[in-house]
Amino acid sequence: MSLYKIFWRTCALLLLMCSCRNTDVEVADDQFSMHIRTAEARSPKDELAGFHLPEGFKIQLFVSEPNIGKPMNMAFDDQGRMWVTHSVEYPFADSSGIGRDKISILEDTDGDGRADLIVDFADSLNIPIGLVTVPNGVITYSIPNIYYLADHNGDDLVDERRILFSGFGYADTHGMINNMVRSWDGWIHADHGFANTSKVTGTNSDTLVMVSGNTFRFKQDGSHVEFTTTGRVNPYGYAFDEYGYTYSVDCHTSPIYQLIRGADYPHFSKQATGIGFGPAMMRHDYGATALAGLEYYLAPEFPPEYQQSFYYGDVVKSRVYRSTIKMNGTTPVHHQEPDFII
């Protein structure tokens, strides 16, 4: 089994399970080779036995292969259902013209914590990553376009595939359009990833050229598209706090950034602009370049010390980090907490 498939099987479990607490674990000095598997992939039951969690939490399988491939992004609709983009061949883009990837709707109808109703909303996709639910369907990215996939008759099957924006580069499939989210301004916000160049035009004829790391926003009818920030290497993840601040992960440099509208941020070998880069929120010494996904937890179900916390995954070190922020006036100050899941 390839290293990619082993990594992404681990990611599938991490992304589609609820979080939890257990005993501390001793961590070896070489944390990279420690998690590289040379044997066959484990069963979900055996995989669960390898998780280490804070005391008082438990972890639960929601869905696994063969009912889902490599999960890329997920979102929830107003019925509480999980929509998941998942891929068969990632990171290798389909070249036949008939992709094998899907967007599926997952639902727990009997309340046992596992998906028992799985509907394939759309198939024949090509590494679909970002998605956001909208009235009568979803907006998603699938090489090389952003689509509105509409369900006009309410049967949970796509009826219309409308291209909203085209021209997105995919030379590096590890850094494509991802983590779409509707923000406070009503626009859809998204990340544009590493090593790709995209030239995108809205129906208003405004053209946006993005090179490597950027974030941008667009109207869900495809009429407008514009930058929100520039710089960073490979943005992946969006989150909002109780103050309405926006945060995102850069999986190659300092993980969490507070996004300031119009700011420019560091990038490999990039020189600061005349007014300097947007401020860094944190530094890290993880030694990893595969930090992906971001969530800011505000719900009451976790114990108080685990609320108001950021959670973000590390594919290479096979763990979920946790960090908190304290406000210094109006400035969020980051504090790294012990790893949440190993």
PyMOL commands that set and color helices and strands:
alter all, ss='L'
color gray80, all
select helices_A, chain A and resi 3-15+33-35+44-48+304-306
alter helices_A, ss='H'
color red, helices_A
select strands_A, chain A and resi 17-18+60-61+70-76+82-87+101-107+117-125+131-134+137-142+145-150+160-165+178-182+188-192+197-201+207-211+214-218+225-231+235-240+246-250+256-258+264-265+291-297+309-314+319-328+331-336
alter strands_A, ss='S'
color yellow, strands_A
deselect
rebuild
show_as cartoon
